[in-house]
Amino acid sequence: MTEKDAYERKAEAKMREWQADIDKLRAQADQVSADARIEYDRQIAKLVEQQKAARQQYEKLEKASGEAWADMKSGMEKAWADMS
């Protein structure tokens, strides 16, 4: 397995983890008051947008070849930091 393949697997796992976190927040949002629900919905929307950006970076990373993927790696790491 190449370094790129390992990194792609790591990125896929991280995106699945983020989706699970978003799903958990959605379930929690169903259990809170209307006022709290507004804040949950705002946070979830923000996370979904960040997740979309990370997915786009991942797709670019996946298509990149050779040395270009190393440049894409920094974009993916920024997306990870944003989601964290």
C-alpha positions in Angstrom: 0.0 0.0 0.0 1.3 3.4 -1.0 1.4 6.4 1.3 -1.3 7.9 -0.8 -3.5 4.8 -0.4 -3.0 4.8 3.4 -3.9 8.5 3.5 -7.0 8.0 1.5 -8.2 5.2 3.8 -7.5 7.5 6.8 -9.5 10.3 5.2 -12.4 8.0 4.4 -12.5 6.8 8.0 -12.4 10.3 9.3 -15.3 11.3 7.0 -17.4 8.4 8.2 -16.6 9.4 11.8 -17.8 13.0 11.1 -21.0 11.7 9.6 -21.6 9.6 12.7 -21.0 12.7 14.8 -23.5 14.8 12.7 -26.1 12.0 13.0 -25.6 11.9 16.7 -26.1 15.7 17.0 -29.3 15.4 14.9 -30.6 12.7 17.3 -29.7 14.9 20.3 -31.4 17.9 18.6 -34.7 15.9 18.5 -34.6 15.7 22.3 -34.0 19.4 23.2 -36.2 22.4 23.7 -37.1 24.7 20.7 -34.6 27.3 21.7 -31.8 24.8 22.0 -32.9 23.2 18.8 -32.2 26.4 16.9 -28.6 26.3 18.1 -28.2 22.6 17.3 -29.5 23.2 13.8 -27.1 26.1 13.3 -24.1 24.0 14.4 -25.2 21.0 12.3 -25.6 23.2 9.3 -22.0 24.5 9.8 -20.7 21.0 10.2 -22.4 19.8 7.1 -20.9 22.6 5.1 -17.4 21.8 6.5 -18.0 18.2 5.7 -18.9 19.1 2.1 -15.7 21.0 1.8 -13.7 18.1 3.2 -15.4 15.7 0.8 -14.5 18.0 -2.1 -10.8 18.1 -0.9 -10.9 14.3 -0.6 -12.2 13.9 -4.2 -9.4 16.1 -5.4 -6.9 14.1 -3.4 -8.3 10.8 -4.8 -7.8 12.0 -8.4 -4.4 13.5 -7.8 -1.4 11.5 -9.0 2.2 11.4 -8.2 3.6 14.5 -6.5 0.3 16.4 -6.9 -1.4 14.4 -4.1 1.2 15.7 -1.6 0.0 19.2 -2.3 -3.6 18.1 -1.9 -2.8 16.5 1.4 -2.4 20.0 3.0 -5.9 20.9 1.9 -7.3 17.8 3.4 -5.5 18.4 6.7 -7.0 21.9 6.8 -10.5 20.4 6.3 -9.8 18.0 9.2 -8.8 20.9 11.4 -11.9 22.8 10.5 -14.1 19.9 11.4 -12.4 19.3 14.6 
